[in-house]
């Protein structure tokens, strides 16, 4: 019975660790600032519409 209890507690602890790691990764990804959306190349307009 003690091995079954140890296995069950290990499984619960592993699941809790996995959920905690997933939530931590999501929190880190949300904390990164958005990159500016500046174009690298700009084209001058000649006034004519296509």
Protein Blocks (a to p, Z undefined) as FASTA:
>chain_A
ZZmmmmmmmmmmmmmmmmmmmmmmmmmmmmpccdddddfbdcddehiaZZ
